[in-house]
Amino acid sequence: MLLPQRCAVCRVPGVTLCAPCRGALVRIAPPVCERCGAPGPWPLRRCAECAGRRLAFATARAAIVYDDRARAFVGAWKERGRRDLAREAAGLVVECVPRPLADAVCFVPGDPDRTLRRGHVTARGLALELAERWGLPLAPVLRRPLAGSQQRGLPRAERRSNVARAFDASGRAPHRVCLVDDVYTTGSTVAVCARELRRAGARRVDVVCFARAVR
């Protein structure tokens, strides 16, 4: 009664994510770019977003479009400590994204300072839920030893340079890895993480995200 459960999108008391808001989240469905998963009018091997870039991951896929409703969901998940939303996010991912051919699930580690303030890492929560649903072990190989400046609001080129040396691997990576993150914006973060996983022994990295920015 004092702290009622509220929908993460519309804030109406009742459930974690109400049926109308869940239904209004825009699912990403084919046709998409074969490499980075960007939706478009026809299938492509490489779209304008990923053409000309050296990407260490084999594929990237996301469940929903990162629009205003998705931003509200992710904001509640990240900034208001709504760990319960990891289960809702995982349900949408499983609904929209095929299970990758992977030996283990890894996740993008959070910035140390923001993790301390928030008390959790959304990518880790999502990875735990997906590992359980897909019957895969969790392999927390990546680490982020130093705090960096936020990616939010940075131009694309600055995003890439900002994360270029932010991550490293703390051990041997499985041969096939499913790398999990909450939001795919430009792909800079997951590209660097995939590169580090490849250096640690992974032969294939497939990226799975909850939401994706669409231009």
C-alpha positions in Angstrom: 0.0 0.0 0.0 2.8 2.4 0.9 5.1 1.5 -2.1 2.8 0.2 -4.9 4.4 -1.5 -7.9 4.2 0.8 -10.9 4.5 0.3 -14.6 8.0 1.3 -15.7 6.7 3.2 -18.7 3.4 4.9 -17.7 3.9 4.8 -13.9 0.4 3.5 -13.3 0.2 1.4 -10.2 -0.4 -2.3 -10.6 2.3 -4.3 -12.4 6.0 -4.0 -13.5 5.0 -3.4 -17.1 1.4 -3.0 -18.0 -0.1 -4.8 -21.0 -0.8 -1.7 -23.0 2.8 -0.4 -22.6 4.3 -3.8 -23.3 2.2 -4.0 -26.5 3.3 -0.5 -27.5 7.0 -1.2 -27.4 8.2 -1.4 -31.0 9.6 -4.8 -31.8 12.5 -5.1 -34.2 11.7 -7.7 -36.9 13.2 -8.6 -40.3 14.3 -7.3 -42.6 17.4 -6.2 -40.7 21.1 -5.7 -41.5 22.7 -9.1 -41.4 25.7 -7.8 -39.4 24.5 -5.1 -37.0 20.8 -5.8 -36.9 19.6 -2.3 -38.0 16.0 -2.5 -39.3 15.4 -1.3 -42.9 13.2 -1.7 -45.9 15.2 -4.7 -47.2 17.8 -7.1 -45.9 21.5 -6.1 -46.3 24.8 -7.8 -45.5 26.2 -4.4 -44.3 24.1 -1.3 -43.8 25.2 2.4 -43.8 25.8 2.2 -40.0 28.3 -0.7 -40.0 29.7 -0.5 -43.6 33.4 0.4 -43.5 33.8 -0.4 -39.8 36.0 -3.2 -38.5 33.6 -4.9 -36.1 34.8 -7.7 -33.9 31.3 -9.2 -33.4 29.7 -11.5 -35.9 26.1 -10.2 -35.4 24.2 -7.8 -33.2 20.5 -8.1 -32.5 18.0 -6.2 -30.3 14.5 -6.8 -29.2 12.9 -3.3 -29.4 13.4 0.2 -30.8 14.9 2.6 -28.3 12.1 5.2 -28.5 10.5 7.3 -25.7 8.7 4.3 -24.1 11.9 2.3 -24.1 13.8 5.2 -22.7 11.4 5.4 -19.8 11.7 1.7 -19.2 15.5 1.8 -19.3 15.6 4.9 -17.1 13.6 3.2 -14.4 15.7 0.1 -14.7 19.0 2.0 -14.5 18.4 5.1 -12.4 15.6 4.0 -10.1 17.0 0.7 -9.0 14.3 -1.4 -10.7 16.1 -4.7 -10.8 12.8 -6.4 -11.3 12.7 -5.0 -14.9 15.5 -7.4 -15.9 13.0 -10.2 -16.1 10.6 -8.2 -18.3 13.5 -7.2 -20.5 14.6 -10.8 -20.9 11.1 -11.9 -21.8 11.0 -9.4 -24.6 14.5 -10.4 -25.8 13.5 -14.1 -25.9 10.3 -13.2 -27.7 12.1 -11.2 -30.5 15.7 -12.5 -30.7 16.6 -16.1 -31.6 18.9 -17.9 -29.2 22.4 -17.5 -30.4 24.7 -20.4 -30.9 26.9 -19.7 -27.9 28.9 -21.6 -25.3 28.3 -18.9 -22.6 26.8 -15.5 -21.9 29.0 -12.5 -21.1 27.9 -9.0 -20.3 29.2 -5.4 -20.7 30.5 -4.4 -17.3 29.3 -1.2 -15.8 31.3 1.9 -15.0 32.6 1.5 -11.4 31.4 4.9 -10.2 27.9 4.6 -11.7 27.6 1.0 -10.5 28.4 2.1 -7.0 25.7 4.8 -7.2 23.1 2.6 -8.8 23.8 -0.5 -6.9 23.5 -2.8 -9.9 24.5 -3.3 -13.6 21.5 -3.6 -16.0 23.5 -5.7 -18.5 24.5 -8.2 -15.8 20.9 -8.6 -14.7 19.7 -9.1 -18.3 22.6 -11.6 -18.9 21.7 -13.6 -15.8 18.0 -13.8 -16.9 19.0 -14.8 -20.5 21.5 -17.4 -19.4 18.8 -19.0 -17.3 16.3 -19.0 -20.1 18.7 -20.2 -22.8 20.4 -22.8 -20.5 23.8 -21.3 -20.9 26.5 -20.6 -18.2 27.4 -17.0 -17.3 31.0 -16.1 -18.1 31.9 -12.7 -16.5 35.2 -12.5 -18.4 35.2 -8.7 -19.1 36.0 -6.0 -16.6 36.1 -2.3 -16.7 38.9 -1.3 -14.3 38.6 2.5 -14.6 35.7 4.9 -14.6 35.2 6.8 -17.8 33.2 9.7 -19.0 29.6 8.9 -19.9 28.7 7.9 -23.4 25.3 9.6 -23.3 25.1 12.7 -25.5 28.5 12.2 -27.2 28.9 12.3 -31.0 29.6 9.0 -32.7 33.3 9.6 -33.2 33.8 10.6 -29.5 31.8 7.6 -28.4 34.3 5.3 -30.1 37.4 7.0 -28.7 35.8 7.2 -25.2 35.5 3.4 -24.9 38.6 2.4 -26.9 40.6 1.3 -23.8 37.9 1.1 -21.2 37.6 -2.7 -21.1 39.8 -5.8 -20.8 39.4 -9.5 -20.2 40.3 -11.1 -16.9 40.5 -14.6 -18.1 40.1 -17.0 -21.0 36.9 -16.5 -23.1 34.8 -19.4 -24.4 35.0 -20.1 -28.1 31.5 -18.8 -28.8 30.2 -15.9 -26.7 26.8 -14.2 -26.4 27.7 -10.6 -25.3 24.8 -8.9 -23.6 24.1 -5.1 -23.1 21.0 -3.1 -22.3 21.1 -0.5 -25.2 22.8 -0.5 -28.6 23.4 3.1 -29.6 26.3 3.3 -32.1 27.8 -0.2 -31.4 31.0 1.4 -30.1 30.9 -0.2 -26.6 30.0 -3.8 -27.8 32.5 -3.5 -30.6 35.3 -2.8 -28.1 34.1 -5.6 -25.7 33.9 -8.1 -28.6 37.5 -7.2 -29.6 38.7 -7.9 -26.1 36.8 -11.2 -26.0 38.4 -12.2 -29.3 41.8 -11.3 -27.8 41.0 -13.6 -24.9 40.3 -16.5 -27.1 36.7 -16.2 -28.4 36.3 -17.2 -32.0 32.8 -15.8 -32.4 30.9 -13.1 -30.5 27.2 -12.4 -31.1 25.7 -9.4 -29.4 22.2 -9.3 -27.9 20.7 -6.1 -26.5 17.4 -5.2 -25.1 16.9 -2.0 -27.1 18.5 -0.4 -30.1 18.7 3.2 -31.3 17.3 3.4 -34.9 18.2 6.3 -37.2 
